[in-house]
């Protein structure tokens, strides 16, 4: 039997089915984990994944209530997967990870915001990204 509960870093149970969660799909593990730590410190449940296949397995196991996804469109299959998720989770919002050299045309109209790819090396980058994400998670769409 699958459990929807996990333990947070503080040891408290986290229920993915009742709490708003965000999914991050990115191959840049350092950025993804640093952002996840910042968001978890702000009380946001984060599901990190390095591929669509991994994300599908985790989502099937924990069946979360997703409110936001952060995707790097350079990850194979992520744009189509994000579109499927937007159909399943009606009010799902999407943030895209983009770079100066790459902007996804397939997802552009669905992106609520963008984060700069690793060429942005400013020390405050992760904290600023976490602030943006926490604002978007706190703001509930009217149609939810």
C-alpha positions, 0 to 999 in steps of 0.5 A: 500500500502506498503512503502519501506521507513522508517525513520533512527534514524537521521530522514532521509528516508531509501529506502530498495529497493535501498540501500544495506541491511543486514538481521540478524537472531539470538535469542541473542537479545542483540548482534543483537541490539548492532551490528545493532546500530554499523552498522547503525552508519556506514550507513548500513541498518540493518533488525534484526530478531529473527526467520525465520518466523519474517524475512519472514514477514519483508522481504515481507513488505519492499522488500529490496535489500539484500547484506548480511545475518548474521545467527545463524544456531541454529535458527530453519529453518535458514539454509534452509531459507538462501539457498532460499535467496541465490537463490533469491539474486544471489550475497548474501553473508552469515556470520555465527554465530558459537561457539566452540561447534557448527559449522553448516555443512549444511552452512559451504561451504556458509559462507564468514566469521564467528562471535563467539557466545556469549561465546566471552565476549570481550568488543570490540567484537561488534565493531570488528564484525561491522568492518568485516561486513562493509568491506564485505558490501563495497566490491561488488562481481564482479558478482553483 
